[in-house]
Amino acid sequence: MKMTLPDILFSFSLFSVLGYLLEVLYRSARQGRLVNPGLLWGPYLILYGTGAVVLMQSVSLLHGYNLALKALAYLVITTGLELASAFIAQRLFKRRLWDYSDEPFNYRGHICLKFSFYWVLLAFAFEYLILPWYQGVAARLSGDARAIFAGMVVSAMLVDFMVVSARSFLDLKPKEKEVLDAQFLEKAAPLLKKPEVMKLAEYRHHRQKTRLDHVVEVAYLSFLWGRRLGLDCDAIVRGALLHDLFFYDWLREGPRLHGFRHHNIALRNARKIIRLSRKEEDIIRKHMWPLTVIPPRYAESMIVSLVDTYCCTMDYIPRNRSDRCLAVSTVRVNAGPEDRQV
């Protein structure tokens, strides 16, 4: 089965949602209460979406082979995906999403023979029952409808992933946070001493936050991600601090279609105060992706874009101030003769 990127995204999105519903029904029935079975908060499970896409390709490759060979292939594929998901959840997010320790023939509680058998049965059901139904549904939907659905689900997943990651993957011990705060301030201080950057404190950005608050928060969280992933943190901090370098109240004034234009305005203003690398320019220019259409060229640009989306989203979600994960209000920034609390 030849699949284009839109086909893959739609299949991934649809089966992520359907898999979530299946798991909720199964686990809630077993435990007698409503259970959220996933790592993320939203109604989708990445394991099922990924499994469906992989199985679609496997069905085509295994067409004409006998049932025994198919069963072996499905066993390896489904159990392998389950094992990989369990390791990722535990190692990166310190979460155990399921535990087969009480089942016979299990491996570290991540996989077991009984559920591997269930996965193989589900894979055959997918091939002979679910896949024909899916093909009929996909054929009746227009390309625009599939793209809108996939875009909504994938976008929600990305923001959801950033929130969960900020709460677990970037969880810092006090001493580690102290060291990273000092490193961040060292990289950010030269720009934060410039009058053009400090002038951002005069403009309200989201709710009660100033634009300076926003760019520092995006820069700080992006810096933490960059450190974890081994990226160019100098470019990340500089690009993130300058990504909204425009001097007007975008809620009441400024150019039309602000969301589609202000990244270019910020880039022009940034070029006036410092010399930018290509990576830093890409960070500023692409921070509104996908509104910019052309995707980020560098991993650093993608990180800042995702963190910016996360910060903007969280600014409009009601919550206690003390509940802000990795709140940047704890970072002191040297803004001149006196330290400025942001």
Secondary structure, 3 states (H helix, E strand, C coil): CCCCHHHHHHHHHHHHHHHHHHHHHHHHHHHCCCCCCCCCCCCCCHHHHHHHHHHHHHHHHCCCCCHHHHHHHHHHHHHHHHHHHHHHHHHHHCCCCCCCCCCCCEECCCEEHHHHHHHHHHHHHHHHHHHHHHHHHHHHCCHHHHHHHHHHHHHHHHHHHHHHHHHCCCCCCHHHHHHHHHHHHHHHHHHHCCHHHHHHHHCEEECCEEHHHHHHHHHHHHHHHHHHHCCCHHHHHHHHHHCCCCCCCCCCCCCCCHHHHHHHHHHHHHHHHCCCCHHHHHHHHCCCCCCCCCCCCCHHHHHHHHHHHHHHHHHCCCCCHHHCCCCHHHCEEECCCCEEEC
